[in-house]
Amino acid sequence: MSEQSEGYKVVSDNRQARFRYEILETYEAGVELQGTEVKSIRQGKVNLRDGYALIRDDEAWLLNVHISPYESSSLYFNHEPRRTRKLLLHKQEIRKLIGKVEQEGLTLVPLKMYFKRGLVKILIALGKGKKLHDKRETIKQRQDQREMSRAMKRY
């Protein structure tokens, strides 16, 4: 099936996260939003680059994700662009994440924001920060892949 027929439309992708972190596990979460935020997301005005997630008081929170104010509404009814938003996860998923984040020192990073059957979903990942030499290794692997694909196209 195609992405459109299933109702799956990617709005924003955080490619920088895959470069900065080694992704270990991913989780799909809903996001508690205001009306003008949903309208801005439909227009694709979302930036996940500096975002991260925290777990406080057995609840997951999405911080520092920028959703631009909706232009067609007044300032009074609009939302704050970088407000803290609640992530909707199951209790057992939150308990599992608490253990991994606190004991192993991992980070929760948003990877993608998308619409799934009309609802805004966010893909968050447990990531382990890469060191500088790991980042260099990633760049080297990418360049090697490009060179191999170029060589294959020639012949």
N, C-alpha and C positions, 0 to 999 in steps of 0.2 A: 504494500500500500504506500501511497505517497504521503509526504508530511502534511499536506493541506487536507487530504480526505480524513486523516486521523485527528485533525484539529491541533496539530503540533507546529507552532510557528516561533522560531527563535527571534527574540527581540534584541538581546544584547549578549555578547560573548566576551569573557575575560581571558584573552589569550596570554596576557602577561602572567597570570597565575600559574600556568603550566610551565613557564620559563623560570619563575622564582621558586616554585615549590615542586617537590616530588609528590605526586598525587597517590594516596594510598587507598582511600575509599570514597565513594560518592553517595550522597543522599538527596532525594527529591523532597522539597518542602514547599508548602504554601506560604504566602506572605499576606499579613494583615495590612490592607491598604485603604486609603481614603478614595473617594470618587474621582477627584481630579488627578490623583496619581495613576489610576488605571487609564484615564484618557491620555495622559502623557506617555505612558508605557506603550499604548497602541500606536502612538506616533513615533516610537522608537527613541525617545529622548531619555535614555538611561545610561549611566556610566558606572560600571562595576569595578573599575580598576583599583581604587583605593579601599574597597569594601572588605569587611571581615565580619565574622559572626562570633558571638560570645554566648556562654550559657550562665545565666544568673537566676538563682532561686527556682531551679528546675524548669526554666523557660529559656528558649533560644531566641536571641535578638540579632538582627542584622544592622550593622553600624556602618556609617560613612559611605553608603551607596547614594549617588546623586541621581534623583529623578527631577528633571526640570519642571518648573511650574507650568501649568496648563495656560496657554496664551489666550484662549477664548473666554476665560472666566475672569471675574473681578479679583482683586488682591485679597478681599475679605474672605472669599470662599476657597482660596487656593491653599496649598499645603507648603510646608517648609521643605526645601529640597533635600537636605541631609539629615532628616529626622531619623530617630531610631525606630525600626519597624520590628514587629514580632514575627518570628518564624513559626509556622504551624507544623509540628512534628509529633509523632507518637511518643508516649511516655518512655517506652522501652528503648526507642532510638535515642532520646535525650539522655537516659541513664548510661547507655553505651558510650555516647559521645563525651559525657562528663569524665568517665574513666580514662578514655584515650587522651583527652585534652590535658587533664590535670596530671596524670601519672607519666605519660610519655612525652609531654611537652609539644604536642602537635597543634596546628593552627587550623581553624575553620575558615575556608576561603570560598566566596561565591564564584562559580565557573560560568554559568549561563542563566539568563532569565528568559522565559518563554511562556507562550500561551498553550495550555493543554485543555481541550474541550471548553474553551472560553474562560478558564481560570488561569491566573498568573501563578506560575511555579518558578522556583529557583533551584538550581542544582548546586548544592554546597559540597565541598570536598574536605576531607582530612588531609592536610598537607604537612610535609616535613620540609623546612627551609633548606634550599640548596646552598652550598658553599660556592665561592667564586670558581674553584676548579671544576665543580659539577656543571656550572653554567657554561664554562668554556667547552666542556665535553659535549654539551647539548648543541652548541653552535657548530662544533666540528662535525658531529653526526649529521646535522642538517645539511651542511655543505657537501659532505660525502654522498648523501642521498641524492642531492641535486646533480652532482657530477656523474653518478651512476645512471640516473634517468636520462641525462643528456647523451651519454655514451650509448645507451640502448636505443635512443631515437635515431641516431646516426646510422645504425646498422639494421 
